[in-house]
Amino acid sequence: MVLKKWATCRNIFLNCIKPKNSILGPKVHTSSSSYKQITSQRLSLSDVSHTGSPISLSDLSSSLVDLHVFTLKELKLITKNFSKSNYLGEGGFGPVYKGFIDDNLRPGLKAQPVAVKALDLDGTQGHMEWLAELIFLGQLKHPNLVNLIGYCYEDKHRLLVYEYMPEGNLENHLFGRCGPALPWLTRLKIAVGAAKGLAFLHEEEKPVIYRDLKTSNILLDQDYNAKLSDFGLATDGPEGEQTHVTTRVMGTEGYAAPEYIKTGHLTTMSDVFSFGVVLVELLTGRRSVDKKRHGKEKDLVEWARPLLKDPHKVEGILDPRLDGQFSMEGARKLAVLAYYCLSSNPKSRPTMSSVINTLEPLLDLRDIPIGPFVYIVPDQGEKRCDNVKKNGKELDLDQVTEEKKVEEIVDKRQKVRQQHQKVRRHRRRGKALRSRAVHSDTDLYRTLKSSLYSSRQ
């Protein structure tokens, strides 16, 4: 079943909140008693998501932790007028641009790089998704949630300003064709970070259901610490005697829990299922849905789940790019954990706190083979990155090409010398020795078209 994020609610919900600035519209006044009652605890999305809400954006700002209200002019300035050179990517909400805030932009705001996400007025999301991110990330602060710095609300423009995450998202690292594969311990570290972010949301006094966990929404900082982003589909969880909340089915194909698809009943266990899908992606290096594959392999969960519980079959489904550099004990335990997270019965899935207790000890396992470092120059026919990094510096493709040409010339000369040396050695050896096949690690892994790396950091 193809799931799509819900249709734009921009025009329906424009009156949900009223900004203080006269440019943006008149302020809606509220009595102090009614507002005090609402703000005695964390605001829920439902408190401001209907036209009868007594809360204005200016009142709402007092409940949002240290958020800056930017003008559109300021955001154009820091992103060079949303130039293509600052473009980072695009999601369901709209395009994302890199910006840089200097010390002169406004008092009290430190100089730092930021990511500016702008609502696409013709896209699939709208005002309500923008409001959801503002409500949740404006109040919830945790090391494994992306930090919301501020927002902009002018006329039809809806923008959000976040901390900049230099390593991008997990999806690009896990499935990208450029760069080395993610090492085993790095994958575990990312899984632990994402689990902690979910556990924090689920254990709030007012539980939050993230509802859109996937590799593209897990961002990574310079140390590969994972942070959950994109809260446009997040919603308040059940409270009191409620067992679930009922909503329209929204999310991303391949990640949504089966009971949610069938009934629209949403619980924190729905997030646990999505987390299980991400675990299998980390294990196998495969996407949750891959139309290019055949039969059951198109659906990762359908293909992998029966194999996860069999310790003898786990090694056969692991990402081949790991090149044997992983803990076999850790892989088997991770596979079992994923198996339970993907249970068709929500009550059989573990809580995210239990998931963390299972994951963290895996970081201490040391049964990881240490192989030699091997660098393999890609074939000319393979797709190359537009730029690469060397010694921490980004190099242009032309510069890299010139360096490779020099390296190839040196390699050819070395190979000629080695061939002459081998001829001399073979002349002195007996026939028996000639029949032996001796391969260096470099030659072997060049033949396999894979690579080795150290998995410990």
N, C-alpha and C positions, 0 to 999 in steps of 0.2 A: 504493500500500500504506500503510495507516495504522499508524504506529509508535507504540507506547506505552511509557512508561517501566516498568521491570520491577516486579513485584508486591512488596509489602512484605515485607522480610526480618526485621522487627523481632523476632519471636518465635524465629526460627531461630538468630539470631546474638547473642542477648543475652549469651552467655558468651564472646564474642570477646575482651572486655577486662573486667577487674575493677577498679573504682575503689578508691582508698585509704580514703576516708571510710567509716566504719562504717555510716552511714546508707544508703550506696549498695551495700554488700556487702563481703565480706571481700577482702583483698588476696591475690593469687596470688604467692607468693614465687618468685624465680628465682635461679639461680646466677649469680654475677658473671661467670664465664667465658662462659656462653652468651649473656648480655645484651651483653657487650663485643663479641662477635663480630658480633652483629646490628647494634649501633649504630656500628660502625666507619665506616659510610657511611649515606646517607639511607635511612630505613626505607621499604619498599615496602608497598603495601596488602596484599599477600599475606602479609607477615610477621605481620600481626595479624588477618587475616580468616578464620581457622579456629579451631575450638574447642581445638585442641592448641597454640595459640600460647603461648610462655612469657612473654609480655610483659603486664604489668598497665598500667592507665591511669596509675598513679603513676610507673611506670618510663617509660612512653611520654612523659610530660610533659617529661622531661629532653631529649628529642629535638625537642620543639616549641619554636620560637623565641619567647621572651617572651610566652607565652600566659597569660592570667589565667583561673583557675577560679572562675567566678561561682556564687553560690547562686541558687536560684530566687527567694528573697525579694528579693535585690538586683535581679534583672532585673524583677521586678514593680514595684519601687520606681522604677526609672529609666524605665519605660514607662507609669507611672500605672496599674498593674495591667492592662497590655495593653489600654488603652482604645481605643475606636473612633476617638477624635480623633488617636491616634498611629498608626493603621493606614496602612501604605504600599502594600500589595498582597499578592498571594499567587501562589506557583508550585507546582510539583509537590511540593516538600518541605513547604510549609505557609505560614502567614501571616508577614508581615514587619512589624515595628513600629519606629517611631522612638523612640529613648530619648536621655536626656542624662545623662552621667556628670559629677557635680560633684567638686570637690576633696575632699569629705568621704567619698566612697564607700569608698575604700581607699587606703592610702599607696602612692605610686609610680605611681599611675594618673592621668594628667592629665585635666582637665576637657575634654570633647569630646562632640559628638553622635555617636550610633551607630545602627546598624540591627541589630535583634534578630530572628533567624529561628527560629521555633519549629516543631518537627516536628508535623505533623498526624497524630495517632494513628490516624485513620481514612482517611488519604490513601494515595497510591500508592507513597510512598517510606517508608523505615524506618531502622533502626539502621545498616545498612551504608552508606547514602548519607550519613548524618551522620558516620560514621567516615571515609569517603573524603574528605570536606571537611576534617575534622580532620587527617588524615594529610598530605594534600597542601599545604593552605594553612598548616598549622602549621609546615611546614618550608621551603616555597618562598616566597621574598620577591623581588618584582620590581615596578618602578613601574607595570607594566601588568597586575598581578594585584591583585584587591581584597585589602585587608589584613585578616586575621583577628586580632581582638584577644583573644578568649577564647571559652569555652564553658561550658555547664552540663550536668551529667549527674546527675540525681536521680530515683530510682525509674524511671518510664516517660518522664520528661521529657528531651528532647534539644533543646538550644538552642545557637545559634551567634551570636556577637557580632562584627560587622564595623564597619569605618569607614563613616561615613554618606556617601553619594554624592548631593550636592544636586541634580544634574541628572537623576537617575533613569536609565532605560535608553534605549538607542538606538531600540528599537521604538516607544516613545511619541513620540519626536521625529520619527521618520521617517514614521510612519503616523497620528499623532494629528491630530485635526481642529481642535484648538485651538492657537493660536500660529503663528508664521511657519515657513516651510519651512527646513530646514537649509541653510546656504550651502555652496557647492561646496568651498571650502577646509576648512571644518569637517568635511565628509564625508571628505575625504582624510586629515585629521588623525586622525580616529577609526579609519579603516582602517589607518593606519600603527601606531597604538597597539595595536590588536587583533593585528596581524601580529607585532609585537614580543613580545607576551605568548605567542603560540603558538610562536614561534621559541625562546623561552627554555625552554618545556616540552619541545619536541622535542630540544633540544640538551643536555639534562641527561645526566649520566653514566648514570643510569637514566632513559631517555626516558619522558615522560608523554604519553598520548593524551587529549586533552580530551573528545572524543566528543560534546559538546553545544553546539557553537558556534552561536549564533543571535542575532538582534538583541536579544532580551529578556535575554540573559545578558551583554551588553556594557554595563557601567555607565559613567556619565560624571561627572567631578567638576566643580567650578565653572568650570574652564577648558576643559571638553570633552575632557579627557584620558581615553582609553578604558582600562577595566580589566575583565579577565575575571572572572566570578563564577560561582557555582553549580558546584562540582566534584563533585557527587553521582554523576555518571556517569563521572568520570575514572578511568582505569586505567593500570597500568604497561604500557609498550610492550615490543616485542621486544628481547631482549638477545643479545649474542654472535652465534651463527650463525642465530638465529631470524629469519625474514622477516616474521612476523606473529604476532598473538595471536588465538585463536579464542574468541569470546564469543557470548552471546545477542545478538540484534539489538535494540538499544535506542537511543533518541534521539528526534528530533522529525521528523515528516513534512515533506518538502521540503528537508531539510538533509543527510540521511544519504547517504553515497557508494553508488553502485549495486553495487559489488563487495561491500560490507559487507552490504547487504540480501540479496544472493543467497547468499553463502557464510558470513557471520559472521566473515570474516577482517578483522582490524582493524590498520591501520598508521597512521603519522603522515600518510600521504597521504590518509587518510579525513578528517582535520581540514582539509587543504588544499582538498578538495572543498567542505566546509561553508563555508570562508572564501570560496570563489568564489561561492557562493550569496549570501552577505552583500554581496559586491562588486556583484552584479547588483541587489540590493535598493537599495543606495546609488545606483546609476546610474539606475534606473528609478523609484524611489519606490513599487514594487509589492511585495507580500508574496510569499514563496516559494510559498505555496499560497493561492489565492483562489477559493473555490467560487462566488462571485458572477459571475465572468467566464465567457466561453463558449469551448468548444473547447480548443485547446492553451494558450490564455492562462490557464487555471486553474493550470497548472504553469509557474512562472516559468522554470525551466531549460529545459524542453522548448520553450517559446515563444521565449526570448531567445537561447539559445546559437547557433543558426544565423545570427543577425543580428550577433552580437558581432564576428565576424571581417571583416565588410564595413564599411570606414570610411565608406562613403556612406550606410549605414543606421543608424549609431550615433545620430546626432542625432535620428532619428525615434522612438527608444525611451527617450530621456532623460526624467527626471522633468519634466513640464511646469511644476511649481511653481518650477523654477530660473529661469524667465523669461529664458532666454538668458544668465544670469549665470554662465558657466562657461568653462573653457578647452576649446576644441574639440580641441586637440592632446592635452590631458590626458585628456579623455573617451575618445578613440580608443585611447590607450595603456592606459587602465584597462580598457576593453572587451576588448582583446586578452589582457591578463593574466587577466581573469576567464574568458575562453574556454579558456585552457590549464589553469587551476585546475579547470575543470569537465570535463576530459578523461575519457572513459570508461575509459581505460587509466591506472591509478595511476602507472605508471612514466613517463608523459608529463607528469605534473604537476610544477610547480616546487617546490623546498623553500621553507620560509617565509623563509629568509635571502635567497633569490633574489627572493622577493616583495617584501621590504623594499627591496632594492636597486632594484627597479623603481618602487616607490611613492614613495619619498622625493623623487626629483628632480621629481615632478609637482607638489610643493608650491611649487616655485620658478618654475613657468611663470606668465607674466604676461599671456597673451593673453585676459584676461577683460574683457569690456565693462563699463564703469562706467555704470550708469543712475541716474536721479534717484530719491530716496526717495519712495515713494508709499504712503500708508496708506489702506486701503479699509475702510470700516465695513461689517461683515457685514450681510446682509439679516436682517429680523426672523424669517424662517422658518428660518434656519440655526441649527444647534445651537451654543449658547454654552458657554464654560467656566464652571465654578462660581465661579472667581475668576481674576483677572488681576493682572499685576504692572505697576506704573507707577513709574518712577524707582527701581526696586529694592524698592519696597514692595508688599505684597500688599493688594489692595483687595477688599472684599465686592462681590458682584454688584449689590446694591441701590445702593451708592455709585457704581459704574460706570454703572448705568442712569441715575441722576440727572445725572451728568456728560454722558452722551450726549444726554440731552434738551436740556440747555443748548446743547451743541455743534450739535445739529440746528436749534435756533431761530436761532442765529447764522448757520448755513449758509444757511437759508432767506432770511434778510434779505439776505445777501450775493448770493444768486442773483437776488433781485428787482432789486437795484441793477445787477447785471451785465446783466440782460435789458434794463433801461431804457437802459443805456449802449450795448448792442449795437444797439438800435432806432435810436438817434440816429446811430451810426456808419454803419449800413446805409443810412440815408436819404441820407447824404452820398456813398456809394460808387456806382459804376457797376454795371450789370447783370452785367458780366463777372466782377467780383469776387464777386458773390453766389453764383455757381455753384461756387466753390471750397469744399472740405470741409477745415476746419482743426480738428484735434483736439489737445487738450493730453494730456500723458502720463497725467495723472490720469484723464481721461475714457476714454482708450483702454484702460487697464488695468482700469478699473471695468467696462467693457463685456466685457473678456475674463475678468473675475472672477479676476484673478491679482494678484500684487504684485511689486514690485522691492525689492531691498535690496543693500547692498554686500556682496560675497562675501569681501572681504579683512579679515583681523583683525590 
